[in-house]
Amino acid sequence: MIRQTASMIALTVVLCAPAAAETFSPAMTKAIQGFKLDTAGANAIIKTQGELSQHVMKNPEAMKSLATTMKAPLEERIALLGKDPAQSAVLKANGLGARDYSVGLIALRAAAWAVQGRSGPLTGLASPANIGFLKANPAILARFNEGEMGGGLLTKPR
């Protein structure tokens, strides 16, 4: 179980976190900073993150393509996510498109990092509104952190 959890943590970092040296295009930076989190949207992103992580862990072909995919700019990763039928089905089932999910996940993560006083590649991307949203909704922050630590496998349905 520890090995599986460690694998899931690594998978979540690879799937969703920007590379330490990644810089976003001005348009993508604006989209991330302008993404407005709300309860329904944050919950959909967290649920989708867990389901997509589970899908990739169960799909050897998806695992093989991760290294290549993660070298691509965010805009390209969003396009690839939207073109994958299985992952698109997960997004659609949760009421999200590839861009909303990807940008929203980074906005959620940036706000979580800011609330927790963390620094890194997302520093400066969190909007004051999203930081305030997470401070006012500690249960959502806790649930997001559970998903981050377990690749979504530890995220309990709510």
Contacts in CASP RR format, 6 or more apart in sequence:
PFRMAT RR
TARGET T0000
AUTHOR 0000-0000-0000
METHOD contacts of the structure
MODEL  1
MIRQTASMIALTVVLCAPAAAETFSPAMTKAIQGFKLDTAGANAIIKTQG
ELSQHVMKNPEAMKSLATTMKAPLEERIALLGKDPAQSAVLKANGLGARD
YSVGLIALRAAAWAVQGRSGPLTGLASPANIGFLKANPAILARFNEGEMG
GGLLTKPR
4 153 0 8 1.000
5 150 0 8 1.000
5 153 0 8 1.000
5 154 0 8 1.000
7 57 0 8 1.000
8 53 0 8 1.000
8 57 0 8 1.000
8 150 0 8 1.000
8 151 0 8 1.000
8 152 0 8 1.000
8 153 0 8 1.000
9 149 0 8 1.000
9 150 0 8 1.000
9 151 0 8 1.000
11 53 0 8 1.000
11 56 0 8 1.000
11 57 0 8 1.000
11 66 0 8 1.000
11 151 0 8 1.000
12 49 0 8 1.000
12 53 0 8 1.000
12 147 0 8 1.000
12 148 0 8 1.000
12 150 0 8 1.000
12 151 0 8 1.000
12 152 0 8 1.000
14 66 0 8 1.000
14 70 0 8 1.000
15 52 0 8 1.000
15 53 0 8 1.000
15 56 0 8 1.000
15 66 0 8 1.000
15 70 0 8 1.000
16 49 0 8 1.000
16 105 0 8 1.000
16 106 0 8 1.000
16 109 0 8 1.000
17 109 0 8 1.000
17 121 0 8 1.000
18 24 0 8 1.000
18 74 0 8 1.000
18 106 0 8 1.000
18 121 0 8 1.000
18 122 0 8 1.000
19 70 0 8 1.000
19 121 0 8 1.000
20 120 0 8 1.000
20 121 0 8 1.000
21 121 0 8 1.000
22 73 0 8 1.000
22 74 0 8 1.000
22 121 0 8 1.000
24 32 0 8 1.000
24 74 0 8 1.000
24 125 0 8 1.000
25 73 0 8 1.000
25 74 0 8 1.000
25 75 0 8 1.000
28 74 0 8 1.000
28 75 0 8 1.000
28 103 0 8 1.000
29 125 0 8 1.000
31 99 0 8 1.000
31 103 0 8 1.000
32 103 0 8 1.000
32 104 0 8 1.000
32 106 0 8 1.000
32 107 0 8 1.000
32 110 0 8 1.000
32 125 0 8 1.000
33 107 0 8 1.000
33 124 0 8 1.000
33 125 0 8 1.000
33 126 0 8 1.000
33 127 0 8 1.000
34 107 0 8 1.000
34 127 0 8 1.000
35 103 0 8 1.000
35 104 0 8 1.000
35 106 0 8 1.000
35 107 0 8 1.000
35 127 0 8 1.000
35 130 0 8 1.000
36 127 0 8 1.000
36 129 0 8 1.000
36 130 0 8 1.000
37 104 0 8 1.000
37 107 0 8 1.000
37 108 0 8 1.000
37 111 0 8 1.000
37 129 0 8 1.000
37 130 0 8 1.000
37 133 0 8 1.000
37 134 0 8 1.000
38 133 0 8 1.000
39 137 0 8 1.000
39 140 0 8 1.000
42 108 0 8 1.000
42 133 0 8 1.000
42 137 0 8 1.000
42 140 0 8 1.000
42 144 0 8 1.000
43 140 0 8 1.000
43 143 0 8 1.000
43 158 0 8 1.000
44 94 0 8 1.000
44 95 0 8 1.000
44 96 0 8 1.000
45 96 0 8 1.000
45 101 0 8 1.000
45 104 0 8 1.000
45 105 0 8 1.000
45 108 0 8 1.000
46 108 0 8 1.000
46 140 0 8 1.000
46 143 0 8 1.000
46 144 0 8 1.000
46 147 0 8 1.000
46 155 0 8 1.000
47 94 0 8 1.000
47 155 0 8 1.000
47 157 0 8 1.000
48 90 0 8 1.000
48 91 0 8 1.000
48 94 0 8 1.000
48 96 0 8 1.000
48 101 0 8 1.000
49 105 0 8 1.000
49 147 0 8 1.000
49 151 0 8 1.000
49 152 0 8 1.000
49 155 0 8 1.000
50 147 0 8 1.000
50 151 0 8 1.000
50 152 0 8 1.000
50 153 0 8 1.000
50 155 0 8 1.000
51 90 0 8 1.000
51 93 0 8 1.000
51 94 0 8 1.000
52 87 0 8 1.000
52 90 0 8 1.000
52 91 0 8 1.000
53 150 0 8 1.000
53 151 0 8 1.000
53 152 0 8 1.000
53 153 0 8 1.000
54 152 0 8 1.000
54 153 0 8 1.000
55 62 0 8 1.000
55 86 0 8 1.000
55 87 0 8 1.000
55 90 0 8 1.000
56 62 0 8 1.000
56 63 0 8 1.000
56 66 0 8 1.000
57 63 0 8 1.000
59 86 0 8 1.000
62 84 0 8 1.000
62 87 0 8 1.000
69 77 0 8 1.000
69 80 0 8 1.000
70 77 0 8 1.000
72 80 0 8 1.000
74 102 0 8 1.000
74 106 0 8 1.000
77 102 0 8 1.000
78 98 0 8 1.000
78 99 0 8 1.000
78 102 0 8 1.000
78 103 0 8 1.000
79 98 0 8 1.000
81 87 0 8 1.000
81 88 0 8 1.000
81 91 0 8 1.000
81 98 0 8 1.000
81 101 0 8 1.000
81 102 0 8 1.000
82 88 0 8 1.000
82 91 0 8 1.000
82 97 0 8 1.000
82 98 0 8 1.000
87 98 0 8 1.000
88 97 0 8 1.000
88 98 0 8 1.000
91 97 0 8 1.000
91 98 0 8 1.000
91 101 0 8 1.000
94 101 0 8 1.000
106 122 0 8 1.000
106 125 0 8 1.000
107 125 0 8 1.000
107 126 0 8 1.000
107 127 0 8 1.000
107 130 0 8 1.000
108 130 0 8 1.000
108 134 0 8 1.000
108 144 0 8 1.000
109 122 0 8 1.000
109 144 0 8 1.000
109 148 0 8 1.000
110 122 0 8 1.000
110 123 0 8 1.000
110 124 0 8 1.000
110 125 0 8 1.000
110 126 0 8 1.000
110 130 0 8 1.000
111 126 0 8 1.000
111 127 0 8 1.000
111 130 0 8 1.000
111 131 0 8 1.000
111 132 0 8 1.000
111 133 0 8 1.000
111 134 0 8 1.000
112 134 0 8 1.000
112 141 0 8 1.000
112 144 0 8 1.000
112 145 0 8 1.000
112 148 0 8 1.000
113 119 0 8 1.000
113 120 0 8 1.000
113 122 0 8 1.000
113 123 0 8 1.000
113 126 0 8 1.000
114 123 0 8 1.000
114 124 0 8 1.000
114 126 0 8 1.000
114 131 0 8 1.000
115 131 0 8 1.000
115 132 0 8 1.000
115 134 0 8 1.000
115 135 0 8 1.000
115 141 0 8 1.000
133 140 0 8 1.000
134 140 0 8 1.000
134 141 0 8 1.000
139 158 0 8 1.000
143 155 0 8 1.000
143 156 0 8 1.000
143 158 0 8 1.000
146 152 0 8 1.000
146 154 0 8 1.000
146 155 0 8 1.000
146 156 0 8 1.000
147 153 0 8 1.000
147 154 0 8 1.000
147 155 0 8 1.000
END
